[in-house]
């Protein structure tokens, strides 16, 4: 049985007429989800949120691909949708959420009034729409097109269900992708008698192209018969043939005015797509399937029931929690079969997942799952074992059936270790250990390669990755985090000697601290640093990955805050430097012009991941009052219920999970069983997981009373900065007392 957490924060000034009444406990969590949050912003401020129909961990993410004043420019359309667009180019069945790269956006469908044989692309029929005529909800997307057609979309895990009212035809385009994508080949078959369309397409996207792409299979059935069809390929004109194959493949159906269709998909086979469709949709009805999708979302979102807060804060919270479950995606079929690139079909007794933005999600999402959705934590960890053992090396950013090779570090180690440390069973960690150990600790390259540990030999020799290639400082700090997590896993599996070795190695990041400049830097193999005269901590140089020296200084402190204090000359010096970091960030935020949000922030940059643990370092360094202050500033400033309400790419729910956890008063030490104690944001929240409830009471919370005065867990005073996961899920009461006076 898993614990349920109730966060109850009682307002001290409830008798004051100037204090607004506390909103009652949420009754309908799903209604508070707004999928358009995070769809706006420009450049580095774009949240890249997916808009469309999806269920938790759904492979099908059926939604609109849009265009507008900037066309379909890549950096605004990673998920296919941007808030500033006013045209829809088709409704595609697979998308990413919050990513900073483009992929998917294939198997596109467009309802039209009438078909013109000279126009065989969905983009030939793009239609204007307005936000006033669009409704996006959890599990359901609806829009009125300027063409006069009403669209309603919903989904199961592997099936997309469409309803088009007022259409005369439905176009199916197997050649359309998002920007930078390519369709190598496709085929389609129409069976009028069975009222079934089936086919496949092989595509390479901006990320999946790294392993040669993947094949998507589909089977579609209609609730109401179509009356005629045409197919085409290779630039040939449409005809009434039953099949078409090659490139430029598509089909059009002549349909009645009210047309519903269900499309099952698979990454394994057409037979798998057909079985998925049969298993998940018994009646082709948008209304019926949307109700089921809503229930699936309620089963997740109802695990946290808030009392209090503003309506906007509630929308931000539940949308953030919703975002956390859009990825990873289940890629196994209903029979458990799944495909990995270049490998025979595999079989899983778990839900095999892909679309894992691990460099981001290990920081927040993994631990959120372990607490609020242990079944997701298990499937995620076991899926990484499936990828690692199936492909020969553990992935950094798996998408669809393969490994994209994107980003750095061996973050899969952290996700697996985190699950094990927090008590998740059946992760396959014992299966993973030999390969993980070899990649991290063997001098000889193991069969299958090292995955994200490509620079580990120099790292083992020197204690850091030398300044001979790009991103050496960031790679070193990532390896330090990886080593810390792998040490926890080694200890859990009984490998104590390896644990001790890895713990020592996890402190190697300290060797990159240059006291001459007061920051981490790239270091030469001979032990020297480049000239201090050339150093600028605001320079996003090749030493760092998507960061500068200010951003990168704090990352390894999440597991080694003692080391951070040591290299900086003591705890007081470390706190002062960290407070300077946030003070400069606030000054920059307050005084920069509006367009500055579209670019990397020079100091605290919440829109990217390396420094998002920084507010919670204050607590680890003995100043939880400053955690309260600055975590609140981040949550108040970087989140809203507007399209611009996510400060940057959400990266598979990473920033959403940050908000959820911070709002509940906790933040994880990734790869371990530890939670840093912060300060909750809501007067009450009941978190219900596995049939148990843990009541967390925080007395006196108000807009001014943001500082934690004391914390008790089951009537035991918590003096330190952290509690363990076992303490959290095993207790019955967690009590915060809040006040206006900062308390270290």
ZIGICOR-V159887 format. One record per residue. N is the residue number from 1. RES is the residue in one small letter. SS is DSSP state (h for helix, s for strand, l for the rest). PSI is psi in radians with two decimals (999 if undefined). Layout:
N & RES & SS & PSI
N & RES & SS & PSI
//
This chain:
1 & x & l & 2.37
2 & x & l & 2.63
3 & x & l & 2.65
4 & x & l & 2.36
5 & x & s & 2.28
6 & x & s & 2.13
7 & x & s & 2.01
8 & x & s & 1.96
9 & x & s & 1.92
10 & x & s & 2.21
11 & x & l & 2.31
12 & x & l & -0.51
13 & x & l & 0.67
14 & x & l & -0.27
15 & x & l & -0.07
16 & x & l & 2.11
17 & x & l & -0.37
18 & x & l & -0.24
19 & x & l & 2.15
20 & x & l & 2.64
21 & x & l & 2.59
22 & x & l & 2.23
23 & x & l & 2.45
24 & x & l & 3.00
25 & x & l & 2.42
26 & x & l & 2.32
27 & x & l & -0.52
28 & x & l & 1.59
29 & x & l & -0.64
30 & x & h & -0.61
31 & x & h & -0.34
32 & x & h & -0.06
33 & x & l & 2.27
34 & x & l & 1.72
35 & x & l & -0.23
36 & x & l & -0.17
37 & x & l & 2.23
38 & x & l & 0.13
39 & x & l & -0.11
40 & x & l & -2.80
41 & x & l & 2.74
42 & x & l & 2.70
43 & x & h & -2.22
44 & x & h & -0.10
45 & x & h & 0.08
46 & x & l & 2.16
47 & x & l & -0.38
48 & x & l & 0.59
49 & x & l & 2.50
50 & x & l & 2.40
51 & x & l & 2.18
52 & x & l & -2.84
53 & x & s & 2.25
54 & x & l & 2.65
55 & x & l & 2.95
56 & x & l & 2.20
57 & x & l & 0.44
58 & x & l & 2.36
59 & x & l & -0.74
60 & x & l & 2.12
61 & x & l & 1.54
62 & x & s & 1.96
63 & x & s & 3.07
64 & x & s & 2.51
65 & x & s & 2.17
66 & x & s & 2.90
67 & x & s & 2.88
68 & x & s & -2.41
69 & x & l & -0.43
70 & x & l & 0.36
71 & x & s & -2.29
72 & x & l & 0.57
73 & x & l & 2.40
74 & x & h & -0.94
75 & x & h & -0.12
76 & x & h & -0.05
77 & x & l & 0.59
78 & x & l & -0.58
79 & x & l & 0.04
80 & x & l & -0.24
81 & x & l & 2.37
82 & x & l & 2.44
83 & x & l & -0.47
84 & x & l & 0.00
85 & x & l & 2.74
86 & x & l & 0.21
87 & x & s & 2.50
88 & x & s & 2.28
89 & x & s & 0.09
90 & x & s & 2.89
91 & x & s & 1.94
92 & x & s & 2.74
93 & x & l & -0.30
94 & x & l & 2.41
95 & x & l & 2.85
96 & x & l & 2.92
97 & x & l & 2.17
98 & x & l & 0.15
99 & x & l & 2.81
100 & x & l & 0.48
101 & x & l & 2.81
102 & x & l & 2.34
103 & x & l & 3.05
104 & x & l & -2.57
105 & x & l & 0.60
106 & x & l & 3.09
107 & x & l & 1.19
108 & x & s & 2.45
109 & x & s & 2.47
110 & x & s & 2.15
111 & x & s & 2.43
112 & x & s & 2.85
113 & x & l & -0.79
114 & x & l & 2.58
115 & x & l & 2.35
116 & x & l & 2.06
117 & x & l & -0.32
118 & x & l & -0.10
119 & x & l & 1.82
120 & x & l & 0.17
121 & x & l & 2.54
122 & x & h & -0.56
123 & x & h & -0.30
124 & x & h & -0.31
125 & x & h & 0.37
126 & x & l & 2.51
127 & x & s & 2.48
128 & x & s & 2.69
129 & x & l & 2.88
130 & x & l & 2.68
131 & x & h & -0.49
132 & x & h & -0.41
133 & x & h & 0.40
134 & x & s & 2.40
135 & x & s & 2.08
136 & x & s & 2.21
137 & x & s & 2.98
138 & x & l & 1.96
139 & x & l & 0.01
140 & x & s & 2.32
141 & x & s & 2.31
142 & x & s & 2.49
143 & x & s & 2.54
144 & x & s & 2.03
145 & x & l & 2.65
146 & x & l & -0.36
147 & x & l & -0.16
148 & x & l & 0.09
149 & x & l & 2.35
150 & x & s & 2.30
151 & x & s & 2.36
152 & x & s & 2.26
153 & x & s & 2.46
154 & x & s & -3.13
155 & x & s & 2.71
156 & x & l & -2.91
157 & x & l & -0.62
158 & x & l & 0.17
159 & x & s & 2.35
160 & x & s & 2.37
161 & x & s & 2.25
162 & x & s & 2.53
163 & x & s & 2.19
164 & x & s & 2.10
165 & x & s & 2.17
166 & x & l & 0.10
167 & x & l & 2.61
168 & x & l & -0.30
169 & x & s & 2.75
170 & x & s & 2.15
171 & x & s & 2.32
172 & x & s & 2.04
173 & x & s & 2.00
174 & x & l & 0.15
175 & x & l & -0.05
176 & x & l & 2.39
177 & x & l & 3.05
178 & x & l & 3.03
179 & x & l & 2.51
180 & x & l & -0.01
181 & x & l & 2.79
182 & x & s & 2.42
183 & x & s & 2.04
184 & x & s & -0.68
185 & x & s & 2.78
186 & x & s & 2.84
187 & x & s & 2.68
188 & x & s & 2.54
189 & x & s & 2.31
190 & x & s & 2.19
191 & x & s & 1.70
192 & x & l & -0.65
193 & x & l & -0.76
194 & x & l & -0.12
195 & x & l & 0.91
196 & x & s & 2.42
197 & x & s & 2.35
198 & x & s & 2.81
199 & x & s & -2.99
200 & x & s & 2.79
201 & x & s & 2.50
202 & x & s & 2.20
203 & x & s & 2.63
204 & x & s & 2.06
205 & x & l & -3.04
206 & x & l & -0.43
207 & x & l & -0.81
208 & x & h & -0.32
209 & x & h & -0.35
210 & x & h & -0.37
211 & x & h & 0.30
212 & x & l & 0.03
213 & x & l & -3.07
214 & x & s & 2.86
215 & x & s & 2.25
216 & x & s & 2.23
217 & x & s & 2.61
218 & x & s & 2.69
219 & x & s & 2.25
220 & x & s & 2.46
221 & x & s & 2.65
222 & x & s & 2.58
223 & x & l & -0.58
224 & x & l & 2.30
225 & x & l & 2.45
226 & x & l & 2.79
227 & x & l & -0.30
228 & x & s & 2.84
229 & x & s & 2.80
230 & x & s & 2.63
231 & x & s & 2.89
232 & x & s & 2.87
233 & x & l & 2.88
234 & x & l & 0.48
235 & x & l & 0.04
236 & x & l & 2.66
237 & x & l & 2.69
238 & x & l & 2.54
239 & x & s & 3.01
240 & x & l & 0.31
241 & x & l & 2.79
242 & x & l & -0.34
243 & x & s & 2.78
244 & x & s & 2.58
245 & x & s & 2.86
246 & x & s & -2.26
247 & x & l & 2.89
248 & x & l & 0.64
249 & x & l & 2.46
250 & x & s & 3.08
251 & x & s & 2.76
252 & x & s & 2.43
253 & x & s & 2.35
254 & x & s & 2.15
255 & x & l & 2.77
256 & x & l & 2.95
257 & x & l & -0.50
258 & x & s & 1.87
259 & x & s & 2.22
260 & x & s & 2.46
261 & x & s & 2.49
262 & x & s & 2.36
263 & x & s & 1.92
264 & x & s & 2.44
265 & x & s & 2.81
266 & x & s & 2.61
267 & x & l & 0.23
268 & x & l & -0.93
269 & x & l & 2.88
270 & x & h & -0.69
271 & x & h & -0.67
272 & x & h & -0.71
273 & x & h & -0.72
274 & x & h & -0.74
275 & x & h & -0.68
276 & x & h & -0.77
277 & x & h & -0.81
278 & x & h & -0.66
279 & x & h & -0.57
280 & x & h & -0.35
281 & x & l & 1.81
282 & x & l & -0.54
283 & x & l & 2.17
284 & x & l & 1.66
285 & x & l & 2.06
286 & x & h & -0.74
287 & x & h & -0.79
288 & x & h & -0.78
289 & x & h & -0.62
290 & x & h & -0.65
291 & x & h & -0.69
292 & x & h & -0.72
293 & x & h & -0.72
294 & x & h & -0.71
295 & x & h & -0.65
296 & x & h & -0.69
297 & x & h & -0.67
298 & x & h & -0.62
299 & x & h & -0.49
300 & x & h & -0.94
301 & x & h & -0.54
302 & x & l & -0.07
303 & x & l & -0.24
304 & x & s & 2.01
305 & x & s & 1.96
306 & x & s & 2.56
307 & x & s & 2.45
308 & x & l & -2.92
309 & x & l & 3.00
310 & x & l & 2.91
311 & x & h & -0.69
312 & x & h & -0.78
313 & x & h & -0.64
314 & x & h & -0.76
315 & x & h & -0.72
316 & x & h & -0.76
317 & x & h & -0.94
318 & x & h & -0.54
319 & x & h & -0.66
320 & x & h & -0.74
321 & x & h & -0.71
322 & x & h & -0.83
323 & x & h & -0.57
324 & x & l & -0.29
325 & x & l & 0.21
326 & x & l & -0.57
327 & x & l & 2.68
328 & x & l & 2.91
329 & x & s & 2.44
330 & x & s & 2.12
331 & x & l & -0.10
332 & x & l & 2.60
333 & x & l & 3.05
334 & x & l & -0.40
335 & x & l & 0.04
336 & x & l & -0.12
337 & x & s & 2.51
338 & x & s & 2.78
339 & x & l & 2.36
340 & x & l & 2.58
341 & x & l & 2.18
342 & x & l & 0.18
343 & x & l & 2.77
344 & x & l & 2.81
345 & x & l & 2.34
346 & x & s & 2.92
347 & x & s & 2.35
348 & x & l & 2.49
349 & x & l & 0.06
350 & x & l & 3.10
351 & x & l & 1.84
352 & x & l & 2.19
353 & x & s & 2.72
354 & x & s & -2.94
355 & x & l & 1.02
356 & x & l & 1.88
357 & x & l & 1.22
358 & x & h & -0.64
359 & x & h & -0.43
360 & x & h & -0.91
361 & x & h & -0.36
362 & x & l & -0.38
363 & x & l & -0.53
364 & x & l & -0.81
365 & x & h & -0.76
366 & x & h & -0.79
367 & x & h & -0.60
368 & x & h & -0.76
369 & x & h & -0.78
370 & x & h & -0.55
371 & x & h & -0.94
372 & x & h & -0.38
373 & x & l & 1.22
374 & x & h & -0.47
375 & x & h & -0.61
376 & x & h & -0.67
377 & x & h & -0.73
378 & x & h & -0.88
379 & x & h & -0.69
380 & x & h & -0.85
381 & x & h & -0.79
382 & x & h & -0.56
383 & x & h & -0.65
384 & x & h & -0.65
385 & x & h & -0.70
386 & x & h & -0.78
387 & x & h & -0.83
388 & x & h & -0.79
389 & x & h & -0.54
390 & x & h & -0.65
391 & x & h & -0.21
392 & x & l & -0.24
393 & x & l & 2.62
394 & x & l & 2.40
395 & x & l & 2.81
396 & x & l & -0.69
397 & x & l & 1.36
398 & x & s & 2.42
399 & x & s & 2.42
400 & x & l & -2.04
401 & x & l & 0.07
402 & x & s & -3.00
403 & x & s & 2.13
404 & x & l & -0.43
405 & x & l & 0.19
406 & x & l & 2.55
407 & x & l & -2.88
408 & x & l & 2.90
409 & x & l & 3.03
410 & x & l & 1.09
411 & x & h & -0.38
412 & x & h & -0.60
413 & x & h & -0.73
414 & x & h & -0.73
415 & x & h & -0.76
416 & x & h & -0.79
417 & x & h & -0.69
418 & x & h & -0.78
419 & x & h & -0.80
420 & x & h & -0.79
421 & x & h & -0.55
422 & x & l & 0.29
423 & x & l & 0.21
424 & x & l & 2.30
425 & x & l & 2.94
426 & x & l & 0.70
427 & x & l & -0.29
428 & x & l & 0.25
429 & x & h & -0.61
430 & x & h & -0.58
431 & x & h & -0.68
432 & x & h & -0.51
433 & x & h & -0.87
434 & x & h & -0.74
435 & x & h & -0.69
436 & x & h & -0.75
437 & x & h & -0.78
438 & x & h & -0.75
439 & x & h & -0.59
440 & x & h & -0.43
441 & x & h & -0.24
442 & x & l & 2.38
443 & x & l & -0.75
444 & x & l & 2.38
445 & x & l & 2.17
446 & x & l & 2.77
447 & x & l & 2.35
448 & x & l & -0.20
449 & x & l & -3.04
450 & x & l & -0.03
451 & x & l & -2.15
452 & x & l & 0.11
453 & x & l & 0.60
454 & x & l & -0.45
455 & x & l & 0.36
456 & x & h & -0.40
457 & x & h & -0.84
458 & x & h & -0.69
459 & x & h & -0.73
460 & x & h & -0.62
461 & x & h & -0.80
462 & x & h & -0.38
463 & x & l & 0.00
464 & x & l & 2.87
465 & x & l & 2.12
466 & x & l & 2.84
467 & x & l & 1.12
468 & x & l & -0.24
469 & x & l & -3.12
470 & x & l & 2.64
471 & x & l & 0.50
472 & x & h & -0.70
473 & x & h & -0.76
474 & x & h & -0.67
475 & x & h & -0.69
476 & x & h & -0.81
477 & x & h & -0.60
478 & x & h & -0.77
479 & x & h & -0.62
480 & x & h & -0.77
481 & x & h & -0.73
482 & x & h & -0.78
483 & x & h & -0.72
484 & x & h & -0.82
485 & x & h & -0.75
486 & x & h & -0.54
487 & x & h & -0.71
488 & x & h & -0.72
489 & x & h & -0.73
490 & x & h & -0.76
491 & x & h & -0.72
492 & x & h & -0.53
493 & x & l & 0.02
494 & x & l & 0.22
495 & x & l & 1.32
496 & x & h & -0.63
497 & x & h & -0.78
498 & x & h & -0.68
499 & x & h & -0.83
500 & x & h & -0.71
501 & x & h & -0.79
502 & x & h & -0.62
503 & x & h & -0.72
504 & x & h & -0.80
505 & x & h & -0.57
506 & x & l & -0.20
507 & x & l & 0.08
508 & x & h & -0.39
509 & x & h & -0.44
510 & x & h & -0.45
511 & x & h & -0.25
512 & x & h & -0.03
513 & x & s & 2.10
514 & x & s & 1.87
515 & x & l & -0.33
516 & x & l & -0.45
517 & x & l & -0.30
518 & x & l & 0.45
519 & x & s & 2.91
520 & x & s & 2.53
521 & x & l & 2.83
522 & x & l & 2.50
523 & x & s & 2.45
524 & x & l & 2.79
525 & x & l & -0.45
526 & x & l & 0.08
527 & x & l & -0.13
528 & x & l & 2.72
529 & x & s & 2.65
530 & x & l & 2.91
531 & x & l & 2.32
532 & x & h & -0.43
533 & x & h & -0.43
534 & x & h & 0.05
535 & x & l & 2.35
536 & x & l & 2.00
537 & x & l & -0.22
538 & x & l & -0.05
539 & x & l & 2.12
540 & x & l & 1.30
541 & x & l & 3.07
542 & x & l & -0.16
543 & x & l & -0.38
544 & x & l & 2.70
545 & x & l & 1.95
546 & x & l & 0.75
547 & x & l & 2.91
548 & x & l & -3.02
549 & x & h & -0.58
550 & x & h & -0.84
551 & x & h & -0.69
552 & x & h & -0.24
553 & x & l & -0.50
554 & x & l & -0.15
555 & x & h & -0.83
556 & x & h & -0.24
557 & x & h & -0.33
558 & x & h & -0.57
559 & x & l & -0.15
560 & x & l & 0.98
561 & x & h & -0.48
562 & x & h & -0.71
563 & x & h & -0.64
564 & x & h & -0.81
565 & x & h & -0.68
566 & x & h & -0.86
567 & x & h & -0.43
568 & x & h & -0.05
569 & x & l & 0.33
570 & x & l & 2.87
571 & x & h & -0.74
572 & x & h & -0.70
573 & x & h & -0.69
574 & x & h & -0.75
575 & x & h & -0.74
576 & x & h & -0.72
577 & x & h & -0.72
578 & x & h & -0.68
579 & x & h & -0.62
580 & x & h & -0.73
581 & x & h & -0.82
582 & x & h & -0.62
583 & x & h & -0.76
584 & x & h & -0.66
585 & x & h & -0.77
586 & x & h & -0.73
587 & x & h & -0.76
588 & x & h & -0.78
589 & x & h & -0.73
590 & x & h & -0.53
591 & x & h & -0.24
592 & x & l & 2.67
593 & x & l & 2.89
594 & x & h & -0.60
595 & x & h & -0.29
596 & x & h & -0.44
597 & x & h & -0.33
598 & x & h & -0.05
599 & x & l & 2.86
600 & x & l & 2.34
601 & x & l & 2.45
602 & x & l & -0.45
603 & x & l & -2.20
604 & x & l & 2.19
605 & x & l & 1.63
606 & x & l & -0.36
607 & x & l & 0.00
608 & x & l & 2.88
609 & x & l & -0.51
610 & x & l & -0.47
611 & x & l & 0.24
612 & x & l & -0.19
613 & x & l & -0.17
614 & x & h & -0.69
615 & x & h & -0.49
616 & x & h & -0.19
617 & x & h & -0.54
618 & x & h & -0.80
619 & x & h & -0.76
620 & x & h & -0.48
621 & x & l & 0.18
622 & x & l & 0.23
623 & x & l & 1.21
624 & x & h & -0.32
625 & x & h & -0.62
626 & x & h & -0.50
627 & x & h & -0.81
628 & x & h & -0.80
629 & x & h & -0.88
630 & x & h & -0.53
631 & x & h & -0.66
632 & x & h & -0.72
633 & x & h & -0.75
634 & x & h & -0.86
635 & x & h & -0.69
636 & x & h & -0.60
637 & x & h & -0.65
638 & x & h & -0.07
639 & x & s & 2.53
640 & x & l & 3.09
641 & x & l & 0.40
642 & x & l & 2.92
643 & x & l & -0.49
644 & x & l & 0.32
645 & x & l & 0.09
646 & x & s & 2.27
647 & x & l & -0.10
648 & x & l & -3.00
649 & x & l & 2.21
650 & x & l & -0.31
651 & x & l & 1.13
652 & x & l & 0.54
653 & x & l & 0.17
654 & x & h & -0.85
655 & x & h & -0.59
656 & x & h & -0.76
657 & x & h & -0.64
658 & x & h & -0.84
659 & x & h & -0.80
660 & x & h & -0.85
661 & x & h & -0.78
662 & x & h & -0.67
663 & x & h & -0.44
664 & x & l & 0.08
665 & x & l & 0.38
666 & x & s & 2.73
667 & x & s & 2.40
668 & x & s & 2.60
669 & x & l & 1.76
670 & x & l & 2.42
671 & x & l & 0.04
672 & x & l & -3.02
673 & x & l & 0.31
674 & x & s & 2.53
675 & x & s & 2.27
676 & x & s & 2.34
677 & x & s & 2.22
678 & x & l & -2.45
679 & x & l & 2.10
680 & x & l & 2.79
681 & x & l & -0.22
682 & x & l & 2.55
683 & x & l & -0.36
684 & x & s & 2.47
685 & x & s & 2.22
686 & x & s & 2.09
687 & x & s & 2.05
688 & x & s & 1.93
689 & x & s & 2.07
690 & x & l & 0.29
691 & x & l & 0.04
692 & x & s & 2.74
693 & x & s & 2.31
694 & x & s & 2.03
695 & x & s & 2.09
696 & x & s & 2.01
697 & x & s & 2.22
698 & x & s & 1.87
699 & x & s & 2.33
700 & x & l & 0.20
701 & x & l & 2.31
702 & x & l & -3.12
703 & x & l & -0.51
704 & x & l & -0.60
705 & x & l & 1.35
706 & x & l & -0.06
707 & x & s & 2.34
708 & x & s & 2.15
709 & x & s & -0.66
710 & x & s & 2.79
711 & x & s & 2.34
712 & x & s & 2.44
713 & x & s & 1.96
714 & x & l & 0.84
715 & x & l & 0.11
716 & x & s & 2.17
717 & x & s & 2.28
718 & x & l & 1.90
719 & x & l & -0.50
720 & x & l & -3.00
721 & x & l & -0.26
722 & x & s & 2.77
723 & x & s & 2.85
724 & x & s & 2.84
725 & x & h & -0.69
726 & x & h & -0.69
727 & x & h & -0.76
728 & x & h & -0.90
729 & x & h & -0.18
730 & x & h & -0.19
731 & x & l & 2.96
732 & x & l & -0.35
733 & x & s & 2.30
734 & x & s & 1.98
735 & x & s & 2.10
736 & x & s & 2.36
737 & x & s & 2.12
738 & x & s & 2.68
739 & x & s & 3.09
740 & x & l & -0.25
741 & x & l & 2.16
742 & x & l & 2.29
743 & x & l & 2.06
744 & x & l & 999
//
